[in-house]
Amino acid sequence: MAARWGRRDFIKIAGAAAAGSILPFGRDAAAGGDAGKPGPRVAVVTAADYAGKAEDVPADKAAALVSAAVAAVTGAAEGDAAWKALFTPADRVAIKVNTIAGAKLSTHPSIVSAIVAGVVSAGVKPSNVLVFDRHERELKRAGFAVGPDASGVRCLATDSPAIGYSEGIITSGSVGSLWSRAVTDFATAIVNVPLVKDHDLCGVSLGMKNLYGVIHNPNKYHDDGCDPYIADVSACPVIRGKMRLIVIDGLVAQVEGGPAYSPSGAYRYAGIIAGTDPVATDRVGCEEVERLRKEMGFKTLAEAGRAAKYIRTAADRGLGVADISKIEVVRARV
């Protein structure tokens, strides 16, 4: 998706997703809340034909993954109805990607194209959709075309002249930072599109950690496993009140050696993990990282001395559900 988006791209991607062969959803036997009170729903959707293999997941399959995941999360039929359950035509949607680690370990443009198509299908004007990250150079290196496309969708960075940071420090818990104007001034709704990867300090770098990319001084907040700072960033009103959807890009999962790309710890997961509860989505993502670490012969994160304790802190702050027994995990293959 180095080429710019246009209406034809939206139609092509949406059509591919609708035509995708979706196998029946399955729910984890232990998932769900108390009797009759299911907890937050998190979708784990994989492309069975590509998992563990060398081939890249093609764009039409990536679109099918996103479509199936959003349908599972919302409980709506695939297509426009699922996206309309999350967004309204009045929204301005900021899509936060992760491109810091380079082309081999960045949010895939194909995943973002599918999300953009879905948001627009909900009636959001293309000119009210912004794909962004910290630096233009990182976006370009990951294959994104910086600037507006023919339809009006923009791909910019906080260091782009049109964005920039807030004029004053905004404090949230222990964090005091300048925040990207993409979230303070532009967005009424945020879609968080991080990666499946482990982290040498905080255990995993998933949805909540990706939000370090909206503050100007993330280097200050890595002590003690980034705890409580990850939770503090997510608790800030410019984030908490706007987060609509988390889509964790796991086409490639970095399960050891992260947050940078390390071939020996990378796995072709060929899937995505999606939800609307940031804590529950990170908890399920962490469980998947642990499962893959075991499969590849690595220690558990706790044994490696970097358990993802920030997830519990975030739950204690009321940001979502961390108890895996109270999360409804919906699994599907496309």
Summary of the structure (lengths in Angstrom):
residues: 334
radius of gyration: 18.1
end to end distance: 21.2
largest distance: 52.1
contacts: 1259
relative contact order: 0.19
helix: 37%
strand: 21%
